[in-house]
Amino acid sequence: MKQVRFAFNDFTALVSGGASGMGAQVARLFAASGAQVVIVDANAELATQTAAETGATALVGDVSDSAFCDAAVAQTVARTGRLNAVVNAAGIIARKSGVDTTDQEWQRALDVNAGGVFHLSRAAARHMRDHGGGAVVNFGSIWGELGGKGAMAYAASKGAVQQVTRCFALELARDGVRFNCVCPGEVDTPMLRAAGRPTPLTDAQMQDIAERVVPMGRLAQPEEIARVAVFLCSDAASYMTGAMVYVDGGYSTQ
């Protein structure tokens, strides 16, 4: 895969869900581009491993807890002296239809996917508003706009993420705080392969998904989504706020 270079000197990025999947690739790309990186994740083992690989700092906790999100921002600023960007990549999925989704599954998806984005975005925005601005990139999904079968709670929570992004973008546009949303399609991540499934998908099953639903005929690699998220945090995207950026191999054009 062709290497894409960014430059983030004197720059701190906080990445939720940064222990694995697309979040880990965002953390790696920031670190390789000169940024100081703080990873937030509930998985202590993976967070520690990814932090060691990238030279990042790991903060372990649950983004559905607003107090933890406030503390994560405060600790990031205390350790690095700044906070320039936040990427909210943390997320979970329950592969259930609406009629089969339990109250607990529904609430947990909203608490982590939507609540976590709101809590960490709010904490970051309060700091950025008073310290010269910054960029927040939230992870939505094609399902947040288009809907889909078999993941009711996930799709609803991602729709909420996209509205949170739009509202913050409007509220803070004059304060130099940009909010954008990257909306991936099908990506070759542990979530797609295994999360919420009785057995992980095989390579052949993954390719079948790609051929059936993606116009480009292949799944995205996590780095391809990470590039877009990092771009949205960069000065190259200085006139972008409130955007829903679909990175889906053409799926949403059908």
N, C-alpha and C positions, 0 to 999 in steps of 0.2 A: 504494500500500500504506500502511495506517495506521501512523503513527509511534508507536513505543513508547519511553518514556523511562525510563532508569535513572540513578542517581546514584552515582558511584564516585570520590569525592574522597579524596586521600591513599591511593591504591590503585594497585597495580601488577599487571598481568596479563601472563603469558607465554603466547603462542599458537603452538603448532607447526602447520606447514602453513598459516601465516598469510599466505602470499603470494597465494593464489587461492582460488576456490570458497567453501565454507562457512567455512573458517578466516579468509579475508580479511574476510568479513562480521562474524565475531566480533571481529576486531581493530578494524574500523571502528566497531562499536557500542560497544565498550569506550572507544575514543578519544573518540567523540562524547558519552559519558557522564561524561567527566572523568578517566578512568584514564590512567596512564602505561602504555604498551603496548610490549612487546618481541616482535617477530616472529621465529620460528625457521623456516627453510625451506632446502631444498637448492638452490632456484632463485634464484641471486643476483640476476638481473635483475628478476624479478617481486617478490622480497622488497624490494629497494631501491625499486622503484616504489610498492608498497603502503605501505611505511614513509614515503615522502615525502608521499603523499596524506593519511596519517593522523597524521603527527607522531610516528610510532613509531620505535623503534630496530630495526634488522635485524641478526640474527645468522645467518650462513650456515653450514650444516653438515648432517650426516646423523644423524638421530635414532637410527639403528641402532647408532651409536657411543656407548657408555655414557660414555666420557670427554668427548665433546662435550656430552652432556646435563648432566653434572656441571658443566662449565665454563659452560654457558648459564645455569644457575641461579645460579652464583657471580657471573657478570658482571652478571646482572640485579640482584641484591642490591647489588653494588658500585656500580652506576650510579644506582639509584633509592632505595636504602636499605631496600627491603622487597620481599616477594613475597607477595601476597595470594591470587592465583589462577593456576592453570595450566589451559589448555584444550588437550588433545591432539587436534588435528584432522588431523595429517599421515597420509597413507595412500596406498597404491598398489593397483592391481588387475591381475590377469592373467585375461583372459576365456578360461579353459580348463576343460574338464571334468577330473575327477580322473584319468582314464586318459591324458589328453593333457598334463597339467601336468608340466613338467620338474622335476628336482631343484633346479635353480637358481631357477626361478620360485617353487616351494614355499618354499624357504629365504628368498628375498628378501622375500616377503610376510610371513612370520613375523618376520623381522628388523626390518622397517620398521613394520608395523602393530601387532604385539604387542610386540616388543622395544622399539621406540621409545616406546610408551606406558609400558611398565614402567620403562625407564631414566629417563625424564623425571619420571614420577610418583615414583619412589624418591628422586631427587635433591630434588624439591620437598618431599616428605613429611619428609625428614630436616631440612630447614630449618624448615618450618612447625611441626613437632612441638616444636621448641625455641624458637619465636618467636611463640607465641600462637595458632597455628592457621591455617587457610586452607581453600581449596576447590580441588579438582581435578575437572575434567569431562573424561571420555574420550569419544571418538567410537566408538561401536559401530556396529551396523547391524541392520536387520530380519533380515539373513542370519546374524548371529551367534547368533540364537536359533532361527530357523525353518528355516534351510538353504535351498538353492536350487540350481538347475542352471546349469552353465556358468561358475562362479567358485569352484571348490573351495578354492583357497588363500586367497582373500579371505574367504570365509565362515568357514573354520577360524580364521583369524587374528582375525577380529572376535569369534568365540566366546571366544577367549582373552582379548581385551580386556575383555569383560564379566565374566569370572571374575577377572581382575586387579583390576577395579573393586570387586567384591564383597569380595574378600579384604582389600584395603587398607582398605576402609570398616570392616570388622570390627576389624582390627588397630589402627586409629587413632581409633576412635569416642570414646574417652575423652581423646584428646589435642587435640580441637578441630579435627581435620583431616577435612573431609568429602570423600568420593569418590562421584560419581554418573556415570552414563553416559547420553548422549543417543543414541538409536538411530533414525537417519533411514530413511525409505523411499526412494522415487525422487525425486531432487532435480535440478533443472536446473543442473548444474555441468559444467565441462570434463571431469571424470572420466566422468560418464555419457555425455556427447556423443561423446567422442573417445578416452579412455584405453583402450588395449588393443584398439582397433578398427582395421581396415584403412582405413576412411574415417569421418569424423564423421557422426553422425546428423543428419538434416535436422529442421527444425521439425515437419514432418508426421509423421516417424517418432517424434519425441519425444511428440507428442500421441497417437499411436497407442498407445504404451506406457501413457500415462496412462489412456486410455479402457479399455484391456484389463485393467489390473491394479490401478488405484487406485480405491477406492469413491467418492472425491470427484471423480474424473474429471479431475484435473489434477495436474501435477507441483508439488512444493514449490519455492519460491524459496529460495535460500541464506539470505536474511535471516530467513525463518521458522524455520529450524533454529537460526540464530545467536541469536535471541531466547531460545530455550529454554536454550541453553548458558549465556548470560550470566545469565539468571534463576537458574540453579542455582548460580552463583558469588555471588549476592547474598544479603544478609541475609534477604530474603523467603523463601529456601529453607533457613533455619537449622535446621530439624528434618528435613531430607532428607539421608540418606546411604545408600549402597548401592542406590540406585534405578536401574532401567533405564527410561528415559523414551522411549516410542515416539512418534515424530513422523512419521507415515506415511500420513496421509489415510485412516486406517481399514483399511489393508492387513492388519495383524496380527490384526484381529478376525474375519477370514473363516475 
